Amino acid sequence: MALPGHIYPKSATPLSCYKLWQVRELSQKTRGDRPLEVPVDSADIPHSLNFSAAVQMFSFDDSEIYRSILESLTIGLCLIDMQKNIVLWSDGAERITGHLRHEVVGHSCIGEPLLHCDQPGCEFCSEECPIAIAMKTARPALATGFLHHRAGHEVPVRIRAVPVHNQHGSIIGAVETFENLQQACNPDRGEIRRQLSDCTDAVTGVASHAMMQSHLRQAHASFIEVQIPFGLLFFRVEELPRFRASLGPEPASSLLRVVARTLESAVWITDFVGRWADDQFVVILNGCRDESLSVVRERVRRTLASEGIEWWGERRSLPVSIGEAIIQPDEALESLIERAQKSLEATSAWRAQSSTRAANPLGS
């Protein structure tokens, strides 16, 4: 579906498809008995769009004016033709995904596997894709999940896809909108961080070590006073000093930012993510019970396993070890942190031993 007057760019980088999993949709993400509610009202979505009628309704003689209006929208919006090629990409889509318009227009939305992600098989590159559903059923399709930002981290989004009809009623494509759920839940988060610059880590933008200590004391006090449980996840980016020495501080900082953004996207807005040491992060899981801690850890582990950065044309990543601990009755805060750190050290040691055995299978 090519809009009038559209010229595809001759040089562009193909856009990867969205990293979305129906199984781990945000609307299904739970922690014990606390489901994450993502309100979606299908009544707010039109069943189809007729662009010719829309143009006539607004009395736009020049289709480029209409295109300009759509492209200037702050919400993520793209138009897809029947061959799954992107023919329009809004300013909001650029902001949310990091992909500029000239990099994606004219290319297939399923042209590459998940922005070099190692996860096998993307459900949203199949007939389960909201766009495919909208085209096939002639009805709007909704989904929530994650997309892979150009910088490497994941962004939680709500997807809406609506079929596009021509003047004869035939489906000629689909329009898809996507909304950053993290910003929707807390639109002032970035502004708060800028105002509290002393409380944030200068490299990653997440909470500093001192700020995380404050959050830990508050969580511990709440547990003592009203028995609100909480858990800790400690993360170590393995071999970071070697990575920094080999490639330099800039790619190391970029990788740390990707890890930080991914952790923020993978946990609840009520949880806290911070940098604990040069190669370590900590996440405070508020309201997390013992039976849910391993579920959250595994979900975050799978998410981190696919992350990395592009550096001089090559995919760069580092393994991440995870330690965990859940608060126990009458336990001191120092004891909880120590148990989580010991769990991290054990995981890190196991990973190092596994790497050694893999490098020397005969023990030589």
N, C-alpha and C positions, 0 to 999 in steps of 0.2 A: 504494500500500500504506500505509494509515494504521493505526498501532498504536492499540489501544483507549485511549480517554481523551485522544487527542492533539488539540490545538487549534492550527491554524496561526495565526501572528501576522498581524495585518492590515497592519502597516507594517514592511517589511523591504527591504533592498537586495538585489537578485538576485545570486546567486553566479556568478562567472565559472567557466568550465570550466578544466580544468587545461591548462597549456602544456606538452605532452608530445610529443616527436617520436620515433617509432619509429626513424627513421634515425639520430638522434643520441642514442640511449639511452646512459646511462652505461656499460652493459655493453659497448657498442661503441666507446666513446671511447678512442682510441689515440693514442700519441705515438711514431711510428716503430715499433719492435719491442716496445713496452711497452704491452700492453693493460691497461686498468683492469678488474680482476676484481671483479664484484659477485656474491657467492654467493647463489644463489636455490635453495632446495630445495623443489620442489613437493610432496614427501612431507609437508612440515610443514603443508600447507593442506588442510582438509577439502573434499570435493567439493561439499558443499551444506550448508545449514543449515535446520533446521526449528524455528522459534521456539516453536511450541506445545509441541513435545516438550521443548525447553530449559526452558520455564517449568515444565512438569510435573516435570521432572527435579529442579529446584531447589525444588519445592513452593512456588512463589510464587503466592499467590492474587491479589495485586494487581499488575497489569501495570506500574503506575507504578514499583514497586520494581525490576522488571527493567529498565525504561527508565533509571532513576536509576543503576543499576549500569553499564550500557553508556555512559551519558553521562559517568560519572566516570573512564572509562579514560584513561590517559595516552597511549596510542597513538592516532594519528589514525584515527578510525573514523566511517563514515557509512552510513546505510541509504538506499537509493534504490528508489522504486517503479517500476512498469512505464512510467510516463510521464516518467521521469528526474527526478522531484521528490525532494528531500531530505526525509526524515522523521525523521532522527535525526543528531545531530552531537556528537561526544564532546569532552571537555575537551582531549584531545590534538590533535584537529583544529583547535580554536581556537588552541592554542599554535603549531602548525606553520604554519598558513596566515594567522593574524592575523584571520580572519573569526569573529566571535562567533556563537553559536548563533542568537540572534534575528534575525540578518541573513541567514541562509541557509535555515533550516528552513521548508518549505512552498514553496520556490522551485526552479526547474529548475537542474540542474547545468550545463546548456548554454544558460542564459538570456541570457548576454551573451558577446560575442567577446573572450575572453582578457584580461579586465580592462583594456580599452581598448588592447590590444596592436595594433601595426601589422602583425604578421605575418599574411599571408593564409592562411586555411585551416588549421584545427587538426585534425590527424589524429584526436585523441582526442575530437572532437565528431562522429565518424562511426561506422561500424560496426566500426572498429578499436579503439574504446574498450574497455578491459578490462571495464567494466560491461556494455556491449552484447554482448561476446563471451561473458561468463558467462551472461547471460540467454538468448542464442541457442543456445549449445551445451550448457547445463546442466553446464558444467565450470568449474573455477577458472581464472582468467586472471592472468598475471603481466606486469609491465612495470616498467621503470626509466626515469626521465627527469627533467623539471623541472616544478614548478608555480610559478605566479606568486603571490608573497606579497602581501598587501594593501598593504604598505608600498612595493611596487614592484619589489623584487629577486626573483631566482629562487632556488628551493630545490630541490636534488636529492633525489629521493624514490624509494622502492621501493613499487610499487602491487601490492596483491593484491585481486582481486575474486572473490566466491563467490556463486553463485545462492542465493536463498531460496525454499523450497518451503512451501506450506500443507499442511494435514493430508491433502489429497487427492493430494499429489504435484505439483501445478501450480506453476510458477514464478510468484511474485508480486513479485519484485524482486531486489535484490542487496545484499550488504554489501561495502563496500570499506574496506580499511585502507591507510594510507600511513605510511611511516617516513622520517624525515629522515636521509638517508645521510651528510650532512656531520657531524651529531652522532654517528651510529653509528661513523663512522671515527675521530673524536677527541672523545669526550664531555667531556673536561676542557679543551678549548681555551679556552672562555670563562673558566673559573676561572684558568687559567694567565695569561690576559691581565690579569685583575683583580690577580693577585699581582705582575705586572710592569707596573704602570700607567705607570711612567716610560718604558717601551719602546713604548708604544702611542700612536697619535694620538688626541688628546682628542675630536675631532669625529667621526671615522669608526670608531674602534675597531681599525683595522688597525695594522700595525707603523709606528713612527715613522721619520723620515728617518735618524736615528742607528742605529736597529735594522736598517734595510735596508742601511746601509753595512757593518754587522757581518756580516750574511748574505752580502753580496757578497764580502767578504774571505774568508769561509769557503768559498764556492763556488769562488772563484779558487784558493785553496790546494788544494782537492781536485782541481781540474783540473790543477794543476802536479804534484801528487804522484802521483795515480792515474789521470789523464786522464779524469775524469768530466766530460762536456761540460755546458754550461748556456747558456741564452739569456736575453735581456732583452726585455721589452715595456714601453715607456713609453706612458702615456696622458695626454692633455691634455683636460680638459673645456673646450671652447671657449666663449668669451664669458661665463665665470663672473663676472668683475667687473661686467659690465653686468647680468647676471641678479641678482646680489646687490644692486646699487644700485637696481634697479627694484622687486624684490619684498621685499627685506630679507634679513637673515642667516639666519633660521630656514629658509625654503624652500631656500636655497643649501646649508645644512648637510644638510638632508634629502636633497637630490639627491646630494650627495657620499657620504652613507651608502649610498644605493641603488647607486651605482657600485661602492663598495667591497665591498658584500655580493655583488653580481653577479660581480665578479672572483673573489672567494673561491669562489663556487659553480662557476665555469666552469673552474677549474684543479684540479690534483691537490692532495691533502693534503700532499704532499712539497714543493710549491712555496710560494713566499713572496709575499705581497701587502703592499704598504706605500704610504704617502703620501709622495711625494717633494717636493712643493711645494704651494702653495695650490691650484693647479688641476691638479696632476699626480699620477699614481700610477705605481708601477713593480711589475712582476711578475718574479720570478726563476724560470725554468723549469728545474728541476734534471733532469739527464739528457736534456735536449732536444738533438737533433741538427739540423743545418742543414736537412735535408729536411722536418723536422716543424714548424719554427718558423712557416712561413707558414700551415700547416694550423691550428695553434692560434690564431694571430692572427685568421684569418678566422672561426673559430668564435666567438671572443670578440667580434669586431666585430659579427657578426649578433645575438649575445645583447644587447649594449649598445644596439643600434639600436632595440630595442623597449622600453627602460626609461624611466622617468620617474616623476613624483610627481603626486598630486592636490593642487591648491592652490586653495581657494575655488571648488570645482566645476569647475576647468579642468585639463586635462592639460598638465603642464609638463615639458619635457625640453630638453637641450642636446646638440649633436653632440660626439662624442669622436674625436679624432685619435690615431693609433697609430704609434709608431716601434718599430723592432726591430733587434736585433743578436745574433749568435751568437759565442761566444768562439772565437778563432783561436789556433793554436799559437804559443807564445812572446809572446802579446799581453799587455800590461800592463792592469790593471783600469781605469785611467783612460782608456786608449784605447777599451776596450769601451764604457764609459759615454758617451764623447764620440760614438762612432759611433751609438749608440742615440739620443742626443739630437739629432744631426744628421738622422737618419731621421725623428724626430718633427717637427722644424722643417720639413722638406721636405713632409711630409704636411699639416701645419697651414697652410703657405703655399699649397699646392695647393687646400686646402679654401676658404681665403679668396678665392683668385682665382676659383674656381668660383662662389662665392656672389656675387661682384661681377659676373661675367658674367651670371648668372641675373637679377640685379636690374637690369642695364643691357644688355639683349640687343642694342641698336643701338650700344653704346659711348658713349652720351650721358652 
